[in-house]
Amino acid sequence: MFKNVFGSGFLVRTAHVVLTWIITLILFLYDTELRKQEETGQLLQPVLFVLLVLLSVLLYFAVSLMDPGFILSEENDLQFTLGVTEEQKDMIPPSTKSLRQRRCGHCLLQQPMRSKHCQTCQHCVRRYDHHCPWIENCVGERNHRWFVLYLGVQLLVLLWGLHITWTGFSYAPSWSLWLRSNGVLLTVCTLLALLALIVLLLLGSHLYLISMNITTWEFMSRHRISYLKHCGADENPFDRGAAPNLWGFFCEWGSVVWEQVYFREGNDPV
């Protein structure tokens, strides 16, 4: 389930964790409401904040070290490999396209529908979404929902950190004195605001795509993807409606046979 912690992303993960705890420490060292509550014995908010930061770090490691859905060998089960059995293929309406066995040109393994070979990870990934340099891992079938959960928790941490940073700014009679006394907090505030904006955009875009049951790769490259390039601009063979798409993504576990969804009755991709 998990890859080697000391892989190629070790420096990225270390930098992320170190930066996270340095910023947390700064929020406790400066005269913020977090420090004031700690000094007065009101420990509820400081403890909750530290626990939320810890949760975000744990989710970060879980997503970055988790197998995103690598296809490591040929599956023996035809239904798991191609998506449908011979009996199910006979039930496909004649107006639909016939199934083609796709084989990866890099790792020479059969690719289930919606999978893609990642040049960075050197593996094919089921329901490939994208390769994220932030976590140094692919986002795919097995870790996509955890990635979205991590983004949500990280956004809460960043927004809460922004609020705490704002309470630490102190008055000074001149700009030079103000910058001297608040320079570190201003740097932290700017960094948190930038990261919060990035995470907000990422979370919003992923939720939007999930509500349509389409991946980032499919959204950006549908004109080059064999099973989508013949569909209309507004046509998505995997879309079941926003609510069912969200429910299926967050609440239904296990691998989905996307060939069955693609060739479901009434869908004619042409």
Phi and psi in degrees as GROMACS dihedral restraints (atoms count N, CA, C in turn):
[ dihedral_restraints ]
;  ai    aj    ak    al  type     phi  dphi    fc
    3     4     5     6     1  -111.7    20    10
    4     5     6     7     1   145.2    20    10
    6     7     8     9     1   -89.9    20    10
    7     8     9    10     1   178.0    20    10
    9    10    11    12     1   -64.9    20    10
   10    11    12    13     1   127.2    20    10
   12    13    14    15     1   -61.2    20    10
   13    14    15    16     1   -32.5    20    10
   15    16    17    18     1   -96.8    20    10
   16    17    18    19     1    38.6    20    10
   18    19    20    21     1   -81.2    20    10
   19    20    21    22     1  -159.1    20    10
   21    22    23    24     1   -65.7    20    10
   22    23    24    25     1   -22.5    20    10
   24    25    26    27     1   -92.7    20    10
   25    26    27    28     1    14.7    20    10
   27    28    29    30     1   -60.4    20    10
   28    29    30    31     1   -44.6    20    10
   30    31    32    33     1   -66.2    20    10
   31    32    33    34     1   -39.2    20    10
   33    34    35    36     1   -64.8    20    10
   34    35    36    37     1   -45.1    20    10
   36    37    38    39     1   -66.4    20    10
   37    38    39    40     1   -40.2    20    10
   39    40    41    42     1   -63.2    20    10
   40    41    42    43     1   -44.8    20    10
   42    43    44    45     1   -61.2    20    10
   43    44    45    46     1   -40.7    20    10
   45    46    47    48     1   -62.2    20    10
   46    47    48    49     1   -47.3    20    10
   48    49    50    51     1   -67.8    20    10
   49    50    51    52     1   -43.6    20    10
   51    52    53    54     1   -62.3    20    10
   52    53    54    55     1   -45.8    20    10
   54    55    56    57     1   -62.1    20    10
   55    56    57    58     1   -40.5    20    10
   57    58    59    60     1   -58.8    20    10
   58    59    60    61     1   -48.5    20    10
   60    61    62    63     1   -77.8    20    10
   61    62    63    64     1   -26.8    20    10
   63    64    65    66     1   -64.6    20    10
   64    65    66    67     1   -46.1    20    10
   66    67    68    69     1   -63.2    20    10
   67    68    69    70     1   -41.7    20    10
   69    70    71    72     1   -60.8    20    10
   70    71    72    73     1   -42.1    20    10
   72    73    74    75     1   -64.4    20    10
   73    74    75    76     1   -40.3    20    10
   75    76    77    78     1   -61.1    20    10
   76    77    78    79     1   -40.2    20    10
   78    79    80    81     1   -64.8    20    10
   79    80    81    82     1   -25.3    20    10
   81    82    83    84     1   -87.6    20    10
   82    83    84    85     1   -28.1    20    10
   84    85    86    87     1   -80.6    20    10
   85    86    87    88     1   -33.8    20    10
   87    88    89    90     1   -86.2    20    10
   88    89    90    91     1   170.2    20    10
   90    91    92    93     1   -81.4    20    10
   91    92    93    94     1    61.8    20    10
   93    94    95    96     1   -95.3    20    10
   94    95    96    97     1   172.5    20    10
   96    97    98    99     1   -65.2    20    10
   97    98    99   100     1   -24.0    20    10
   99   100   101   102     1   -64.9    20    10
  100   101   102   103     1   -45.6    20    10
  102   103   104   105     1   -69.6    20    10
  103   104   105   106     1   -39.0    20    10
  105   106   107   108     1   -62.7    20    10
  106   107   108   109     1   -41.5    20    10
  108   109   110   111     1   -68.1    20    10
  109   110   111   112     1   -35.2    20    10
  111   112   113   114     1   -66.0    20    10
  112   113   114   115     1   -41.4    20    10
  114   115   116   117     1   -69.2    20    10
  115   116   117   118     1   -29.4    20    10
  117   118   119   120     1   -91.9    20    10
  118   119   120   121     1     3.7    20    10
  120   121   122   123     1    84.1    20    10
  121   122   123   124     1     6.2    20    10
  123   124   125   126     1   -88.4    20    10
  124   125   126   127     1    89.2    20    10
  126   127   128   129     1   -93.8    20    10
  127   128   129   130     1    -4.0    20    10
  129   130   131   132     1   -60.4    20    10
  130   131   132   133     1   -53.1    20    10
  132   133   134   135     1   -66.4    20    10
  133   134   135   136     1   -45.4    20    10
  135   136   137   138     1   -58.4    20    10
  136   137   138   139     1   -41.5    20    10
  138   139   140   141     1   -67.4    20    10
  139   140   141   142     1   -43.1    20    10
  141   142   143   144     1   -62.7    20    10
  142   143   144   145     1   -38.8    20    10
  144   145   146   147     1   -66.0    20    10
  145   146   147   148     1   -45.0    20    10
  147   148   149   150     1   -63.3    20    10
  148   149   150   151     1   -41.0    20    10
  150   151   152   153     1   -64.1    20    10
  151   152   153   154     1   -37.9    20    10
  153   154   155   156     1   -68.0    20    10
  154   155   156   157     1   -39.5    20    10
  156   157   158   159     1   -62.9    20    10
  157   158   159   160     1   -43.9    20    10
  159   160   161   162     1   -61.5    20    10
  160   161   162   163     1   -41.1    20    10
  162   163   164   165     1   -61.8    20    10
  163   164   165   166     1   -41.4    20    10
  165   166   167   168     1   -64.7    20    10
  166   167   168   169     1   -37.6    20    10
  168   169   170   171     1   -67.6    20    10
  169   170   171   172     1   -42.6    20    10
  171   172   173   174     1   -64.0    20    10
  172   173   174   175     1   -41.6    20    10
  174   175   176   177     1   -65.5    20    10
  175   176   177   178     1   -37.0    20    10
  177   178   179   180     1   -60.4    20    10
  178   179   180   181     1   -47.1    20    10
  180   181   182   183     1   -67.4    20    10
  181   182   183   184     1   -38.5    20    10
  183   184   185   186     1   -60.9    20    10
  184   185   186   187     1   -45.8    20    10
  186   187   188   189     1   -70.0    20    10
  187   188   189   190     1   -39.1    20    10
  189   190   191   192     1   -76.1    20    10
  190   191   192   193     1   -26.7    20    10
  192   193   194   195     1  -101.7    20    10
  193   194   195   196     1    -8.9    20    10
  195   196   197   198     1   -76.7    20    10
  196   197   198   199     1   145.3    20    10
  198   199   200   201     1   -66.4    20    10
  199   200   201   202     1   117.0    20    10
  201   202   203   204     1   -77.7    20    10
  202   203   204   205     1    -3.2    20    10
  204   205   206   207     1   121.7    20    10
  205   206   207   208     1    38.1    20    10
  207   208   209   210     1   -61.6    20    10
  208   209   210   211     1   138.4    20    10
  210   211   212   213     1   -95.9    20    10
  211   212   213   214     1   103.5    20    10
  213   214   215   216     1   -98.4    20    10
  214   215   216   217     1   -18.4    20    10
  216   217   218   219     1  -157.1    20    10
  217   218   219   220     1   167.8    20    10
  219   220   221   222     1   -69.6    20    10
  220   221   222   223     1   127.8    20    10
  222   223   224   225     1   -77.7    20    10
  223   224   225   226     1   142.3    20    10
  225   226   227   228     1   -77.7    20    10
  226   227   228   229     1   -28.3    20    10
  228   229   230   231     1   -80.7    20    10
  229   230   231   232     1   119.6    20    10
  231   232   233   234     1   -61.8    20    10
  232   233   234   235     1   -36.9    20    10
  234   235   236   237     1   -67.1    20    10
  235   236   237   238     1   -35.8    20    10
  237   238   239   240     1   -74.7    20    10
  238   239   240   241     1   -30.5    20    10
  240   241   242   243     1   -81.1    20    10
  241   242   243   244     1   -49.8    20    10
  243   244   245   246     1   -98.5    20    10
  244   245   246   247     1   -15.7    20    10
  246   247   248   249     1    99.6    20    10
  247   248   249   250     1   -27.0    20    10
  249   250   251   252     1  -140.9    20    10
  250   251   252   253     1   152.5    20    10
  252   253   254   255     1   -87.3    20    10
  253   254   255   256     1   172.8    20    10
  255   256   257   258     1   -61.7    20    10
  256   257   258   259     1   -38.2    20    10
  258   259   260   261     1   -64.4    20    10
  259   260   261   262     1   -40.5    20    10
  261   262   263   264     1   -70.0    20    10
  262   263   264   265     1   -33.2    20    10
  264   265   266   267     1   -62.5    20    10
  265   266   267   268     1   -35.0    20    10
  267   268   269   270     1   -68.3    20    10
  268   269   270   271     1   -21.4    20    10
  270   271   272   273     1   -86.9    20    10
  271   272   273   274     1    -7.7    20    10
  273   274   275   276     1   -70.6    20    10
  274   275   276   277     1   131.6    20    10
  276   277   278   279     1   -56.9    20    10
  277   278   279   280     1   143.9    20    10
  279   280   281   282     1   -64.0    20    10
  280   281   282   283     1   -17.5    20    10
  282   283   284   285     1   -77.5    20    10
  283   284   285   286     1   -14.9    20    10
  285   286   287   288     1   -85.3    20    10
  286   287   288   289     1   164.6    20    10
  288   289   290   291     1   -71.7    20    10
  289   290   291   292     1   150.1    20    10
  291   292   293   294     1   -78.3    20    10
  292   293   294   295     1   151.7    20    10
  294   295   296   297     1   -74.2    20    10
  295   296   297   298     1   139.8    20    10
  297   298   299   300     1  -117.0    20    10
  298   299   300   301     1   138.8    20    10
  300   301   302   303     1   -80.3    20    10
  301   302   303   304     1   114.2    20    10
  303   304   305   306     1   -95.0    20    10
  304   305   306   307     1   132.9    20    10
  306   307   308   309     1  -121.7    20    10
  307   308   309   310     1   131.0    20    10
  309   310   311   312     1   -65.4    20    10
  310   311   312   313     1   134.6    20    10
  312   313   314   315     1   -77.9    20    10
  313   314   315   316     1    -8.4    20    10
  315   316   317   318     1  -101.4    20    10
  316   317   318   319     1   -55.1    20    10
  318   319   320   321     1  -100.9    20    10
  319   320   321   322     1    -1.5    20    10
  321   322   323   324     1    61.5    20    10
  322   323   324   325     1    26.6    20    10
  324   325   326   327     1  -104.6    20    10
  325   326   327   328     1   151.2    20    10
  327   328   329   330     1   -67.9    20    10
  328   329   330   331     1   134.8    20    10
  330   331   332   333     1  -102.8    20    10
  331   332   333   334     1   119.4    20    10
  333   334   335   336     1   -64.6    20    10
  334   335   336   337     1   159.6    20    10
  336   337   338   339     1   -58.4    20    10
  337   338   339   340     1   140.6    20    10
  339   340   341   342     1    79.1    20    10
  340   341   342   343     1     5.0    20    10
  342   343   344   345     1   -93.0    20    10
  343   344   345   346     1   159.9    20    10
  345   346   347   348     1  -152.4    20    10
  346   347   348   349     1   149.0    20    10
  348   349   350   351     1   -82.3    20    10
  349   350   351   352     1   129.2    20    10
  351   352   353   354     1   -96.5    20    10
  352   353   354   355     1   121.4    20    10
  354   355   356   357     1   -67.8    20    10
  355   356   357   358     1   -29.1    20    10
  357   358   359   360     1   -76.7    20    10
  358   359   360   361     1   -47.1    20    10
  360   361   362   363     1   -82.4    20    10
  361   362   363   364     1   -16.8    20    10
  363   364   365   366     1    62.0    20    10
  364   365   366   367     1    36.2    20    10
  366   367   368   369     1  -144.0    20    10
  367   368   369   370     1   154.1    20    10
  369   370   371   372     1   -80.8    20    10
  370   371   372   373     1   141.9    20    10
  372   373   374   375     1  -123.3    20    10
  373   374   375   376     1   130.2    20    10
  375   376   377   378     1   -68.0    20    10
  376   377   378   379     1   138.8    20    10
  378   379   380   381     1    42.4    20    10
  379   380   381   382     1    57.8    20    10
  381   382   383   384     1   -62.8    20    10
  382   383   384   385     1   130.6    20    10
  384   385   386   387     1  -105.4    20    10
  385   386   387   388     1   -60.3    20    10
  387   388   389   390     1  -169.9    20    10
  388   389   390   391     1   165.4    20    10
  390   391   392   393     1   -97.7    20    10
  391   392   393   394     1   122.6    20    10
  393   394   395   396     1  -101.5    20    10
  394   395   396   397     1   114.1    20    10
  396   397   398   399     1   -68.0    20    10
  397   398   399   400     1   -20.8    20    10
  399   400   401   402     1   -65.4    20    10
  400   401   402   403     1   -40.6    20    10
  402   403   404   405     1  -103.2    20    10
  403   404   405   406     1    -3.1    20    10
  405   406   407   408     1    52.6    20    10
  406   407   408   409     1    47.3    20    10
  408   409   410   411     1  -159.0    20    10
  409   410   411   412     1   160.0    20    10
  411   412   413   414     1   -77.5    20    10
  412   413   414   415     1   154.7    20    10
  414   415   416   417     1  -108.7    20    10
  415   416   417   418     1   116.8    20    10
  417   418   419   420     1  -142.0    20    10
  418   419   420   421     1  -155.9    20    10
  420   421   422   423     1   -57.0    20    10
  421   422   423   424     1   -42.1    20    10
  423   424   425   426     1   -85.0    20    10
  424   425   426   427     1   -25.2    20    10
  426   427   428   429     1  -120.4    20    10
  427   428   429   430     1     5.9    20    10
  429   430   431   432     1   -65.1    20    10
  430   431   432   433     1   -45.1    20    10
  432   433   434   435     1   -65.9    20    10
  433   434   435   436     1   -34.4    20    10
  435   436   437   438     1   -69.8    20    10
  436   437   438   439     1   -32.6    20    10
  438   439   440   441     1   -64.3    20    10
  439   440   441   442     1   -44.0    20    10
  441   442   443   444     1   -65.7    20    10
  442   443   444   445     1   -41.0    20    10
  444   445   446   447     1   -61.9    20    10
  445   446   447   448     1   -41.4    20    10
  447   448   449   450     1   -61.3    20    10
  448   449   450   451     1   -42.8    20    10
  450   451   452   453     1   -60.8    20    10
  451   452   453   454     1   -40.4    20    10
  453   454   455   456     1   -63.7    20    10
  454   455   456   457     1   -46.4    20    10
  456   457   458   459     1   -65.6    20    10
  457   458   459   460     1   -41.5    20    10
  459   460   461   462     1   -62.9    20    10
  460   461   462   463     1   -38.0    20    10
  462   463   464   465     1   -64.3    20    10
  463   464   465   466     1   -41.3    20    10
  465   466   467   468     1   -60.9    20    10
  466   467   468   469     1   -43.0    20    10
  468   469   470   471     1   -62.1    20    10
  469   470   471   472     1   -45.1    20    10
  471   472   473   474     1   -66.3    20    10
  472   473   474   475     1   -42.8    20    10
  474   475   476   477     1   -67.0    20    10
  475   476   477   478     1   -40.6    20    10
  477   478   479   480     1   -66.1    20    10
  478   479   480   481     1   -41.0    20    10
  480   481   482   483     1   -62.5    20    10
  481   482   483   484     1   -37.6    20    10
  483   484   485   486     1   -61.3    20    10
  484   485   486   487     1   -44.1    20    10
  486   487   488   489     1   -62.5    20    10
  487   488   489   490     1   -43.5    20    10
  489   490   491   492     1   -64.3    20    10
  490   491   492   493     1   -42.0    20    10
  492   493   494   495     1   -61.0    20    10
  493   494   495   496     1   -41.3    20    10
  495   496   497   498     1   -61.6    20    10
  496   497   498   499     1   -35.0    20    10
  498   499   500   501     1   -73.2    20    10
  499   500   501   502     1   -11.1    20    10
  501   502   503   504     1   -92.0    20    10
  502   503   504   505     1   -10.3    20    10
  504   505   506   507     1   -67.2    20    10
  505   506   507   508     1   134.4    20    10
  507   508   509   510     1  -114.3    20    10
  508   509   510   511     1   156.0    20    10
  510   511   512   513     1   -77.2    20    10
  511   512   513   514     1   144.3    20    10
  513   514   515   516     1  -143.3    20    10
  514   515   516   517     1   147.5    20    10
  516   517   518   519     1   -69.8    20    10
  517   518   519   520     1   -17.9    20    10
  519   520   521   522     1  -139.8    20    10
  520   521   522   523     1   161.4    20    10
  522   523   524   525     1   -63.9    20    10
  523   524   525   526     1   -38.5    20    10
  525   526   527   528     1   -64.9    20    10
  526   527   528   529     1   -42.7    20    10
  528   529   530   531     1   -68.0    20    10
  529   530   531   532     1   -36.9    20    10
  531   532   533   534     1   -64.1    20    10
  532   533   534   535     1   -44.6    20    10
  534   535   536   537     1   -65.0    20    10
  535   536   537   538     1   -35.1    20    10
  537   538   539   540     1   -66.7    20    10
  538   539   540   541     1   -38.0    20    10
  540   541   542   543     1   -89.2    20    10
  541   542   543   544     1   -22.1    20    10
  543   544   545   546     1  -119.2    20    10
  544   545   546   547     1    11.2    20    10
  546   547   548   549     1   -60.5    20    10
  547   548   549   550     1   -43.3    20    10
  549   550   551   552     1   -65.8    20    10
  550   551   552   553     1   -45.5    20    10
  552   553   554   555     1   -64.9    20    10
  553   554   555   556     1   -35.4    20    10
  555   556   557   558     1   -65.0    20    10
  556   557   558   559     1   -39.9    20    10
  558   559   560   561     1   -63.5    20    10
  559   560   561   562     1   -45.0    20    10
  561   562   563   564     1   -63.4    20    10
  562   563   564   565     1   -41.7    20    10
  564   565   566   567     1   -63.1    20    10
  565   566   567   568     1   -43.9    20    10
  567   568   569   570     1   -63.1    20    10
  568   569   570   571     1   -43.7    20    10
  570   571   572   573     1   -64.3    20    10
  571   572   573   574     1   -44.4    20    10
  573   574   575   576     1   -64.2    20    10
  574   575   576   577     1   -39.6    20    10
  576   577   578   579     1   -65.2    20    10
  577   578   579   580     1   -41.2    20    10
  579   580   581   582     1   -65.4    20    10
  580   581   582   583     1   -45.5    20    10
  582   583   584   585     1   -65.7    20    10
  583   584   585   586     1   -39.1    20    10
  585   586   587   588     1   -62.5    20    10
  586   587   588   589     1   -39.9    20    10
  588   589   590   591     1   -64.5    20    10
  589   590   591   592     1   -42.8    20    10
  591   592   593   594     1   -63.5    20    10
  592   593   594   595     1   -46.7    20    10
  594   595   596   597     1   -65.9    20    10
  595   596   597   598     1   -39.0    20    10
  597   598   599   600     1   -61.6    20    10
  598   599   600   601     1   -43.9    20    10
  600   601   602   603     1   -65.8    20    10
  601   602   603   604     1   -41.4    20    10
  603   604   605   606     1   -62.5    20    10
  604   605   606   607     1   -47.7    20    10
  606   607   608   609     1   -63.3    20    10
  607   608   609   610     1   -44.2    20    10
  609   610   611   612     1   -62.5    20    10
  610   611   612   613     1   -42.8    20    10
  612   613   614   615     1   -67.2    20    10
  613   614   615   616     1   -38.9    20    10
  615   616   617   618     1   -67.7    20    10
  616   617   618   619     1   -42.7    20    10
  618   619   620   621     1   -63.6    20    10
  619   620   621   622     1   -36.7    20    10
  621   622   623   624     1   -64.6    20    10
  622   623   624   625     1   -45.5    20    10
  624   625   626   627     1   -68.6    20    10
  625   626   627   628     1   -38.3    20    10
  627   628   629   630     1   -62.6    20    10
  628   629   630   631     1   -38.4    20    10
  630   631   632   633     1   -65.0    20    10
  631   632   633   634     1   -19.9    20    10
  633   634   635   636     1  -103.4    20    10
  634   635   636   637     1    -1.0    20    10
  636   637   638   639     1    56.6    20    10
  637   638   639   640     1    52.4    20    10
  639   640   641   642     1  -138.3    20    10
  640   641   642   643     1   143.9    20    10
  642   643   644   645     1   -90.0    20    10
  643   644   645   646     1   166.5    20    10
  645   646   647   648     1   -59.9    20    10
  646   647   648   649     1   -43.5    20    10
  648   649   650   651     1   -61.9    20    10
  649   650   651   652     1   -43.4    20    10
  651   652   653   654     1   -67.6    20    10
  652   653   654   655     1   -37.3    20    10
  654   655   656   657     1   -66.7    20    10
  655   656   657   658     1   -40.8    20    10
  657   658   659   660     1   -82.3    20    10
  658   659   660   661     1   -27.6    20    10
  660   661   662   663     1  -126.0    20    10
  661   662   663   664     1    26.0    20    10
  663   664   665   666     1   -61.6    20    10
  664   665   666   667     1   -26.4    20    10
  666   667   668   669     1   -71.2    20    10
  667   668   669   670     1   -13.9    20    10
  669   670   671   672     1  -110.2    20    10
  670   671   672   673     1    -5.1    20    10
  672   673   674   675     1   -91.7    20    10
  673   674   675   676     1   126.9    20    10
  675   676   677   678     1   -57.6    20    10
  676   677   678   679     1   -39.3    20    10
  678   679   680   681     1   -87.8    20    10
  679   680   681   682     1     1.0    20    10
  681   682   683   684     1  -122.2    20    10
  682   683   684   685     1   -23.7    20    10
  684   685   686   687     1   -66.9    20    10
  685   686   687   688     1   -20.3    20    10
  687   688   689   690     1   -90.1    20    10
  688   689   690   691     1    -5.5    20    10
  690   691   692   693     1   -81.9    20    10
  691   692   693   694     1   158.1    20    10
  693   694   695   696     1   -68.4    20    10
  694   695   696   697     1   166.6    20    10
  696   697   698   699     1   -60.8    20    10
  697   698   699   700     1   -33.6    20    10
  699   700   701   702     1  -103.4    20    10
  700   701   702   703     1    11.7    20    10
  702   703   704   705     1  -101.5    20    10
  703   704   705   706     1   129.8    20    10
  705   706   707   708     1  -133.9    20    10
  706   707   708   709     1   109.5    20    10
  708   709   710   711     1   -66.6    20    10
  709   710   711   712     1   -12.1    20    10
  711   712   713   714     1  -100.2    20    10
  712   713   714   715     1    -4.9    20    10
  714   715   716   717     1   -77.3    20    10
  715   716   717   718     1   123.6    20    10
  717   718   719   720     1  -112.2    20    10
  718   719   720   721     1     6.7    20    10
  720   721   722   723     1   108.4    20    10
  721   722   723   724     1   150.6    20    10
  723   724   725   726     1   -58.3    20    10
  724   725   726   727     1   -50.9    20    10
  726   727   728   729     1   -63.8    20    10
  727   728   729   730     1   -50.0    20    10
  729   730   731   732     1   -61.7    20    10
  730   731   732   733     1   -34.4    20    10
  732   733   734   735     1   -64.3    20    10
  733   734   735   736     1   -45.7    20    10
  735   736   737   738     1   -66.1    20    10
  736   737   738   739     1   -41.7    20    10
  738   739   740   741     1   -62.5    20    10
  739   740   741   742     1   -45.4    20    10
  741   742   743   744     1   -63.4    20    10
  742   743   744   745     1   -37.0    20    10
  744   745   746   747     1   -70.1    20    10
  745   746   747   748     1   -46.5    20    10
  747   748   749   750     1   -90.8    20    10
  748   749   750   751     1   -26.2    20    10
  750   751   752   753     1  -115.2    20    10
  751   752   753   754     1   -14.7    20    10
  753   754   755   756     1  -104.9    20    10
  754   755   756   757     1   123.4    20    10
  756   757   758   759     1  -104.7    20    10
  757   758   759   760     1   158.6    20    10
  759   760   761   762     1   101.3    20    10
  760   761   762   763     1   165.8    20    10
  762   763   764   765     1   -74.5    20    10
  763   764   765   766     1   140.6    20    10
  765   766   767   768     1  -103.2    20    10
  766   767   768   769     1   135.6    20    10
  768   769   770   771     1   -84.4    20    10
  769   770   771   772     1    96.2    20    10
  771   772   773   774     1   -71.7    20    10
  772   773   774   775     1   -22.4    20    10
  774   775   776   777     1   -62.4    20    10
  775   776   777   778     1   -36.1    20    10
  777   778   779   780     1   -67.5    20    10
  778   779   780   781     1   -39.6    20    10
  780   781   782   783     1   -67.1    20    10
  781   782   783   784     1   -41.9    20    10
  783   784   785   786     1   -63.0    20    10
  784   785   786   787     1   -40.2    20    10
  786   787   788   789     1  -101.8    20    10
  787   788   789   790     1    24.4    20    10
  789   790   791   792     1   -63.8    20    10
  790   791   792   793     1   158.5    20    10
  792   793   794   795     1   -60.7    20    10
  793   794   795   796     1   131.9    20    10
  795   796   797   798     1    95.7    20    10
  796   797   798   799     1    -9.2    20    10
  798   799   800   801     1   -99.4    20    10
  799   800   801   802     1   120.6    20    10
  801   802   803   804     1  -122.0    20    10
  802   803   804   805     1    91.9    20    10
  804   805   806   807     1   -70.2    20    10
  805   806   807   808     1   -12.0    20    10
